[in-house]
Amino acid sequence: MNVKILVTGCGGDIGTNIGKILKKFNLESYGVDISTLHGGKYIFTDCFQICKVSNNNYLQEIKEIVYKLKIDIV
């Protein structure tokens, strides 16, 4: 069984380090962040830019990615 994981804040130090751990175990992981200027694209299977958590569309954007990629864990 292949578990798909979505990490929020993938451009920050915590998100990046979580991604490194997931990659070490060959887990399929995706990241989301408000910026595209980070090294997450080299760590995660794919990264997506989304709005800030304070934006009313934040949860909808997360839900769309979860649905589209069939994410198991956020």
C-alpha positions as CSV (number, residue, x, y, z in Angstrom):
1,M,0.0,0.0,0.0
2,N,1.4,3.4,-1.0
3,V,0.4,6.2,1.4
4,K,0.3,9.7,0.0
5,I,1.2,12.5,2.4
6,L,0.6,16.2,2.1
7,V,2.8,18.6,4.1
8,T,1.7,22.2,4.6
9,G,4.4,24.9,5.0
10,C,6.7,22.8,2.9
11,G,9.1,25.7,2.3
12,G,9.8,26.3,6.0
13,D,12.4,24.6,8.1
14,I,10.0,22.2,9.8
15,G,8.1,21.3,6.6
16,T,11.4,20.8,4.7
17,N,12.8,18.5,7.4
18,I,9.6,16.5,7.5
19,G,9.9,16.1,3.7
20,K,13.5,14.9,4.1
21,I,12.4,12.2,6.6
22,L,9.5,11.1,4.3
23,K,11.9,10.9,1.4
24,K,14.3,8.8,3.4
25,F,11.6,6.2,3.8
26,N,10.6,6.5,0.1
27,L,7.1,7.8,0.9
28,E,5.2,9.7,-1.7
29,S,4.9,13.2,-0.3
30,Y,3.6,16.4,-1.6
31,G,4.0,19.9,-0.3
32,V,2.0,23.2,-0.2
33,D,3.3,26.6,0.7
34,I,2.4,30.3,0.1
35,S,5.6,30.8,-1.9
36,T,7.4,29.0,-4.7
37,L,10.9,30.3,-3.6
38,H,12.1,27.3,-1.6
39,G,13.9,24.0,-1.9
40,G,10.8,21.9,-1.4
41,K,10.7,21.1,-5.1
42,Y,13.8,19.0,-4.7
43,I,12.5,17.1,-1.7
44,F,8.8,16.5,-2.4
45,T,7.2,14.5,-5.2
46,D,5.5,17.8,-6.2
47,C,4.8,21.2,-4.6
48,F,1.9,23.5,-5.0
49,Q,1.5,27.2,-4.2
50,I,-1.6,28.0,-2.2
51,C,-3.0,31.1,-0.4
52,K,-2.3,32.0,3.2
53,V,-4.1,30.2,6.0
54,S,-5.9,33.4,6.9
55,N,-7.5,33.5,3.4
56,N,-11.1,32.2,3.3
57,N,-10.1,29.9,0.4
58,Y,-7.4,28.1,2.2
59,L,-9.4,25.0,3.2
60,Q,-10.9,24.8,-0.2
61,E,-7.5,24.8,-1.9
62,I,-6.3,22.1,0.5
63,K,-9.4,20.0,-0.1
64,E,-8.9,20.3,-3.9
65,I,-5.3,19.1,-3.7
66,V,-6.3,16.2,-1.4
67,Y,-9.1,15.1,-3.7
68,K,-7.0,15.5,-6.9
69,L,-4.0,13.6,-5.6
70,K,-6.0,11.1,-3.4
71,I,-4.0,12.2,-0.3
72,D,-4.2,9.9,2.7
73,I,-2.6,12.1,5.4
74,V,-2.3,15.8,5.8
